[in-house]
Every structure is written in structure tokens, then in C-alpha cells.
Amino acid sequence: MSYKIKLVTEIESCVACKKQLPLKPRPVVSFSSSSKIIIIGQAPGLKVHKSGVTWDDASGER
């Protein structure tokens, strides 16, 4: 398994904050090995939680 696939699998299966969330944990990530910067967001809204698509809400329009 490549490091990228393993990392995505580990992130997407994380439940560290399960007890503090009103919905089940659903880490949403998007990255590329050719990226030169990293943008980290916190607490996406319900729209992103449902779609699983990063920045699929008002924050993606700014």
C-alpha cells in the first residue's frame, strides 16, 4: 500500500473526537503529492459533512 493511500485511510478512519461531536466523525481531506502549500480547515459544516467534498460550502466561495 502506498504511503498516500495509507495516510488517507488513517485520516478517514479517525474517531478521536467521537464523544465530542453531535454527528459521527467524518474527516474530509483532499491533497496531492505535487502541492506546495497546505491548507487546514477545522469543523466543516453540515453540507461538507454530508457531501464529503472539501470546501463544498460557503467557505469554498471565499
Biopython code that builds the backbone (N, CA, C, O; Angstrom):
import numpy as np
from Bio.PDB.StructureBuilder import StructureBuilder

atoms = [
    (1, "MET", "N", (0.857, -1.186, 0.000)),
    (1, "MET", "CA", (0.000, 0.000, 0.000)),
    (1, "MET", "C", (0.895, 1.239, 0.000)),
    (1, "MET", "O", (1.847, 1.318, 0.777)),
    (2, "SER", "N", (0.600, 2.183, -0.848)),
    (2, "SER", "CA", (1.419, 3.390, -0.911)),
    (2, "SER", "C", (1.199, 4.244, 0.343)),
    (2, "SER", "O", (0.174, 4.129, 1.014)),
    (3, "TYR", "N", (2.165, 5.087, 0.640)),
    (3, "TYR", "CA", (2.056, 5.942, 1.828)),
    (3, "TYR", "C", (0.840, 6.849, 1.726)),
    (3, "TYR", "O", (0.191, 7.115, 2.738)),
    (4, "LYS", "N", (0.510, 7.336, 0.513)),
    (4, "LYS", "CA", (-0.618, 8.247, 0.340)),
    (4, "LYS", "C", (-1.933, 7.545, 0.652)),
    (4, "LYS", "O", (-2.771, 8.088, 1.372)),
    (5, "ILE", "N", (-2.117, 6.362, 0.126)),
    (5, "ILE", "CA", (-3.344, 5.603, 0.386)),
    (5, "ILE", "C", (-3.443, 5.272, 1.870)),
    (5, "ILE", "O", (-4.521, 5.369, 2.456)),
    (6, "LYS", "N", (-2.336, 4.885, 2.476)),
    (6, "LYS", "CA", (-2.335, 4.559, 3.905)),
    (6, "LYS", "C", (-2.687, 5.788, 4.740)),
    (6, "LYS", "O", (-3.462, 5.690, 5.691)),
    (7, "LEU", "N", (-2.124, 6.939, 4.392)),
    (7, "LEU", "CA", (-2.396, 8.169, 5.141)),
    (7, "LEU", "C", (-3.872, 8.551, 5.033)),
    (7, "LEU", "O", (-4.500, 8.883, 6.039)),
    (8, "VAL", "N", (-4.428, 8.505, 3.821)),
    (8, "VAL", "CA", (-5.843, 8.839, 3.628)),
    (8, "VAL", "C", (-6.719, 7.875, 4.430)),
    (8, "VAL", "O", (-7.674, 8.304, 5.078)),
    (9, "THR", "N", (-6.407, 6.597, 4.394)),
    (9, "THR", "CA", (-7.172, 5.599, 5.140)),
    (9, "THR", "C", (-7.122, 5.883, 6.641)),
    (9, "THR", "O", (-8.144, 5.797, 7.321)),
    (10, "GLU", "N", (-5.952, 6.218, 7.155)),
    (10, "GLU", "CA", (-5.809, 6.528, 8.579)),
    (10, "GLU", "C", (-6.601, 7.774, 8.956)),
    (10, "GLU", "O", (-7.277, 7.788, 9.985)),
    (11, "ILE", "N", (-6.526, 8.811, 8.141)),
    (11, "ILE", "CA", (-7.250, 10.050, 8.429)),
    (11, "ILE", "C", (-8.753, 9.812, 8.390)),
    (11, "ILE", "O", (-9.473, 10.220, 9.301)),
    (12, "GLU", "N", (-9.224, 9.159, 7.345)),
    (12, "GLU", "CA", (-10.664, 8.948, 7.184)),
    (12, "GLU", "C", (-11.258, 8.023, 8.237)),
    (12, "GLU", "O", (-12.464, 8.065, 8.477)),
    (13, "SER", "N", (-10.444, 7.193, 8.867)),
    (13, "SER", "CA", (-10.962, 6.288, 9.894)),
    (13, "SER", "C", (-10.792, 6.828, 11.317)),
    (13, "SER", "O", (-11.131, 6.145, 12.283)),
    (14, "CYS", "N", (-10.273, 8.038, 11.447)),
    (14, "CYS", "CA", (-10.044, 8.627, 12.763)),
    (14, "CYS", "C", (-11.365, 8.904, 13.491)),
    (14, "CYS", "O", (-12.293, 9.467, 12.910)),
    (15, "VAL", "N", (-11.438, 8.512, 14.741)),
    (15, "VAL", "CA", (-12.617, 8.765, 15.576)),
    (15, "VAL", "C", (-12.211, 9.367, 16.925)),
    (15, "VAL", "O", (-12.932, 9.226, 17.912)),
    (16, "ALA", "N", (-11.058, 10.036, 16.963)),
    (16, "ALA", "CA", (-10.514, 10.571, 18.212)),
    (16, "ALA", "C", (-11.473, 11.517, 18.936)),
    (16, "ALA", "O", (-11.484, 11.559, 20.166)),
    (17, "CYS", "N", (-12.272, 12.269, 18.190)),
    (17, "CYS", "CA", (-13.157, 13.253, 18.824)),
    (17, "CYS", "C", (-14.628, 12.810, 18.814)),
    (17, "CYS", "O", (-15.522, 13.642, 18.970)),
    (18, "LYS", "N", (-14.877, 11.540, 18.636)),
    (18, "LYS", "CA", (-16.228, 10.992, 18.502)),
    (18, "LYS", "C", (-17.168, 11.418, 19.633)),
    (18, "LYS", "O", (-18.325, 11.759, 19.385)),
    (19, "LYS", "N", (-16.680, 11.400, 20.852)),
    (19, "LYS", "CA", (-17.543, 11.716, 22.002)),
    (19, "LYS", "C", (-17.957, 13.185, 22.062)),
    (19, "LYS", "O", (-18.962, 13.522, 22.688)),
    (20, "GLN", "N", (-17.194, 14.052, 21.418)),
    (20, "GLN", "CA", (-17.490, 15.484, 21.462)),
    (20, "GLN", "C", (-18.332, 15.972, 20.278)),
    (20, "GLN", "O", (-18.696, 17.147, 20.235)),
    (21, "LEU", "N", (-18.644, 15.112, 19.333)),
    (21, "LEU", "CA", (-19.346, 15.534, 18.120)),
    (21, "LEU", "C", (-20.821, 15.153, 18.140)),
    (21, "LEU", "O", (-21.184, 14.097, 18.656)),
    (22, "PRO", "N", (-21.674, 16.014, 17.577)),
    (22, "PRO", "CA", (-23.095, 15.687, 17.512)),
    (22, "PRO", "C", (-23.396, 14.638, 16.434)),
    (22, "PRO", "O", (-24.385, 13.912, 16.539)),
    (23, "LEU", "N", (-22.554, 14.553, 15.404)),
    (23, "LEU", "CA", (-22.685, 13.558, 14.339)),
    (23, "LEU", "C", (-21.468, 12.647, 14.378)),
    (23, "LEU", "O", (-20.488, 12.946, 15.060)),
    (24, "LYS", "N", (-21.526, 11.540, 13.652)),
    (24, "LYS", "CA", (-20.359, 10.651, 13.632)),
    (24, "LYS", "C", (-19.178, 11.364, 12.966)),
    (24, "LYS", "O", (-19.380, 12.185, 12.071)),
    (25, "PRO", "N", (-17.957, 11.060, 13.390)),
    (25, "PRO", "CA", (-16.788, 11.692, 12.792)),
    (25, "PRO", "C", (-16.708, 11.369, 11.295)),
    (25, "PRO", "O", (-16.966, 10.239, 10.879)),
    (26, "ARG", "N", (-16.353, 12.361, 10.507)),
    (26, "ARG", "CA", (-16.132, 12.164, 9.076)),
    (26, "ARG", "C", (-15.044, 13.125, 8.608)),
    (26, "ARG", "O", (-15.345, 14.164, 8.022)),
    (27, "PRO", "N", (-13.785, 12.785, 8.863)),
    (27, "PRO", "CA", (-12.707, 13.638, 8.383)),
    (27, "PRO", "C", (-12.762, 13.746, 6.858)),
    (27, "PRO", "O", (-12.881, 12.737, 6.163)),
    (28, "VAL", "N", (-12.676, 14.961, 6.351)),
    (28, "VAL", "CA", (-12.724, 15.216, 4.916)),
    (28, "VAL", "C", (-11.388, 15.807, 4.499)),
    (28, "VAL", "O", (-10.991, 16.861, 4.996)),
    (29, "VAL", "N", (-10.692, 15.135, 3.590)),
    (29, "VAL", "CA", (-9.372, 15.589, 3.168)),
    (29, "VAL", "C", (-9.253, 15.581, 1.654)),
    (29, "VAL", "O", (-9.959, 14.851, 0.958)),
    (30, "SER", "N", (-8.354, 16.400, 1.168)),
    (30, "SER", "CA", (-8.020, 16.439, -0.246)),
    (30, "SER", "C", (-6.590, 16.937, -0.347)),
    (30, "SER", "O", (-6.269, 18.015, 0.153)),
    (31, "PHE", "N", (-5.737, 16.167, -0.985)),
    (31, "PHE", "CA", (-4.358, 16.615, -1.132)),
    (31, "PHE", "C", (-3.708, 15.958, -2.338)),
    (31, "PHE", "O", (-4.228, 15.000, -2.910)),
    (32, "SER", "N", (-2.559, 16.498, -2.703)),
    (32, "SER", "CA", (-1.797, 16.000, -3.839)),
    (32, "SER", "C", (-0.319, 16.004, -3.480)),
    (32, "SER", "O", (0.150, 16.879, -2.752)),
    (33, "SER", "N", (0.399, 15.036, -3.987)),
    (33, "SER", "CA", (1.838, 14.986, -3.711)),
    (33, "SER", "C", (2.590, 16.132, -4.387)),
    (33, "SER", "O", (3.742, 16.400, -4.046)),
    (34, "SER", "N", (1.947, 16.813, -5.347)),
    (34, "SER", "CA", (2.612, 17.937, -6.010)),
    (34, "SER", "C", (2.273, 19.286, -5.369)),
    (34, "SER", "O", (2.740, 20.327, -5.829)),
    (35, "SER", "N", (1.464, 19.267, -4.314)),
    (35, "SER", "CA", (1.101, 20.514, -3.636)),
    (35, "SER", "C", (2.315, 21.150, -2.975)),
    (35, "SER", "O", (3.180, 20.459, -2.436)),
    (36, "LYS", "N", (2.366, 22.481, -3.025)),
    (36, "LYS", "CA", (3.459, 23.203, -2.392)),
    (36, "LYS", "C", (3.029, 23.888, -1.110)),
    (36, "LYS", "O", (3.870, 24.370, -0.351)),
    (37, "ILE", "N", (1.730, 23.936, -0.862)),
    (37, "ILE", "CA", (1.220, 24.522, 0.373)),
    (37, "ILE", "C", (0.184, 23.576, 0.965)),
    (37, "ILE", "O", (-0.301, 22.663, 0.298)),
    (38, "ILE", "N", (-0.139, 23.811, 2.219)),
    (38, "ILE", "CA", (-1.170, 23.031, 2.883)),
    (38, "ILE", "C", (-2.167, 23.996, 3.523)),
    (38, "ILE", "O", (-1.779, 24.973, 4.164)),
    (39, "ILE", "N", (-3.422, 23.714, 3.345)),
    (39, "ILE", "CA", (-4.478, 24.498, 3.975)),
    (39, "ILE", "C", (-5.240, 23.546, 4.875)),
    (39, "ILE", "O", (-5.720, 22.504, 4.429)),
    (40, "ILE", "N", (-5.348, 23.902, 6.124)),
    (40, "ILE", "CA", (-6.029, 23.049, 7.083)),
    (40, "ILE", "C", (-7.223, 23.807, 7.624)),
    (40, "ILE", "O", (-7.086, 24.895, 8.183)),
    (41, "GLY", "N", (-8.386, 23.224, 7.453)),
    (41, "GLY", "CA", (-9.605, 23.830, 7.975)),
    (41, "GLY", "C", (-10.103, 23.012, 9.152)),
    (41, "GLY", "O", (-9.697, 21.866, 9.345)),
    (42, "GLN", "N", (-10.963, 23.598, 9.914)),
    (42, "GLN", "CA", (-11.483, 22.908, 11.089)),
    (42, "GLN", "C", (-12.996, 22.986, 11.089)),
    (42, "GLN", "O", (-13.576, 23.999, 10.697)),
    (43, "ALA", "N", (-13.620, 21.933, 11.521)),
    (43, "ALA", "CA", (-15.058, 21.878, 11.739)),
    (43, "ALA", "C", (-15.877, 22.307, 10.521)),
    (43, "ALA", "O", (-16.529, 23.351, 10.547)),
    (44, "PRO", "N", (-15.843, 21.503, 9.457)),
    (44, "PRO", "CA", (-16.685, 21.842, 8.310)),
    (44, "PRO", "C", (-18.154, 21.770, 8.694)),
    (44, "PRO", "O", (-18.527, 21.077, 9.641)),
    (45, "GLY", "N", (-18.972, 22.483, 7.961)),
    (45, "GLY", "CA", (-20.392, 22.499, 8.251)),
    (45, "GLY", "C", (-21.090, 21.225, 7.803)),
    (45, "GLY", "O", (-20.459, 20.293, 7.305)),
    (46, "LEU", "N", (-22.391, 21.203, 7.988)),
    (46, "LEU", "CA", (-23.200, 20.030, 7.676)),
    (46, "LEU", "C", (-23.156, 19.676, 6.189)),
    (46, "LEU", "O", (-23.187, 18.498, 5.835)),
    (47, "LYS", "N", (-23.083, 20.683, 5.319)),
    (47, "LYS", "CA", (-23.047, 20.422, 3.878)),
    (47, "LYS", "C", (-21.803, 19.607, 3.506)),
    (47, "LYS", "O", (-21.905, 18.632, 2.761)),
    (48, "VAL", "N", (-20.651, 19.994, 4.010)),
    (48, "VAL", "CA", (-19.413, 19.252, 3.739)),
    (48, "VAL", "C", (-19.466, 17.887, 4.413)),
    (48, "VAL", "O", (-19.019, 16.893, 3.840)),
    (49, "HIS", "N", (-20.001, 17.834, 5.608)),
    (49, "HIS", "CA", (-20.110, 16.557, 6.313)),
    (49, "HIS", "C", (-20.928, 15.569, 5.487)),
    (49, "HIS", "O", (-20.572, 14.395, 5.385)),
    (50, "LYS", "N", (-22.022, 16.045, 4.898)),
    (50, "LYS", "CA", (-22.889, 15.169, 4.097)),
    (50, "LYS", "C", (-22.263, 14.799, 2.753)),
    (50, "LYS", "O", (-22.350, 13.647, 2.328)),
    (51, "SER", "N", (-21.631, 15.768, 2.077)),
    (51, "SER", "CA", (-21.098, 15.515, 0.736)),
    (51, "SER", "C", (-19.742, 14.824, 0.754)),
    (51, "SER", "O", (-19.425, 14.050, -0.150)),
    (52, "GLY", "N", (-18.931, 15.103, 1.791)),
    (52, "GLY", "CA", (-17.587, 14.554, 1.836)),
    (52, "GLY", "C", (-16.620, 15.266, 0.905)),
    (52, "GLY", "O", (-15.514, 14.782, 0.667)),
    (53, "VAL", "N", (-17.036, 16.419, 0.375)),
    (53, "VAL", "CA", (-16.213, 17.195, -0.555)),
    (53, "VAL", "C", (-15.645, 18.412, 0.175)),
    (53, "VAL", "O", (-16.394, 19.211, 0.737)),
    (54, "THR", "N", (-14.320, 18.547, 0.165)),
    (54, "THR", "CA", (-13.695, 19.675, 0.856)),
    (54, "THR", "C", (-14.154, 20.998, 0.269)),
    (54, "THR", "O", (-14.316, 21.123, -0.945)),
    (55, "TRP", "N", (-14.362, 21.976, 1.123)),
    (55, "TRP", "CA", (-14.733, 23.341, 0.757)),
    (55, "TRP", "C", (-16.048, 23.395, -0.035)),
    (55, "TRP", "O", (-16.243, 24.311, -0.833)),
    (56, "ASP", "N", (-16.943, 22.434, 0.174)),
    (56, "ASP", "CA", (-18.229, 22.382, -0.530)),
    (56, "ASP", "C", (-19.294, 23.154, 0.259)),
    (56, "ASP", "O", (-20.401, 22.665, 0.485)),
    (57, "ASP", "N", (-18.935, 24.348, 0.663)),
    (57, "ASP", "CA", (-19.855, 25.191, 1.409)),
    (57, "ASP", "C", (-19.447, 26.650, 1.186)),
    (57, "ASP", "O", (-18.648, 26.936, 0.294)),
    (58, "ALA", "N", (-19.974, 27.554, 1.968)),
    (58, "ALA", "CA", (-19.666, 28.979, 1.787)),
    (58, "ALA", "C", (-18.154, 29.265, 1.919)),
    (58, "ALA", "O", (-17.647, 30.188, 1.281)),
    (59, "SER", "N", (-17.444, 28.490, 2.734)),
    (59, "SER", "CA", (-16.003, 28.740, 2.883)),
    (59, "SER", "C", (-15.259, 28.498, 1.581)),
    (59, "SER", "O", (-14.195, 29.080, 1.371)),
    (60, "GLY", "N", (-15.787, 27.655, 0.702)),
    (60, "GLY", "CA", (-15.149, 27.389, -0.579)),
    (60, "GLY", "C", (-15.359, 28.511, -1.585)),
    (60, "GLY", "O", (-14.709, 28.536, -2.631)),
    (61, "GLU", "N", (-16.252, 29.432, -1.283)),
    (61, "GLU", "CA", (-16.516, 30.546, -2.174)),
    (61, "GLU", "C", (-15.664, 31.768, -1.840)),
    (61, "GLU", "O", (-15.594, 32.718, -2.620)),
    (62, "ARG", "N", (-15.010, 31.736, -0.661)),
    (62, "ARG", "CA", (-14.183, 32.872, -0.244)),
    (62, "ARG", "C", (-12.750, 32.660, -0.640)),
    (62, "ARG", "O", (-11.903, 33.512, -0.372)),
]
sb = StructureBuilder()
sb.init_structure("model")
sb.init_model(0)
sb.init_chain("A")
sb.init_seg("    ")
for serial, (resi, resn, name, xyz) in enumerate(atoms, 1):
    if name == "N":
        sb.init_residue(resn, " ", resi, " ")
    sb.init_atom(name, np.array(xyz, "f"), 0.0, 1.0, " ", f" {name:<3s}", serial, name[0])
structure = sb.get_structure()
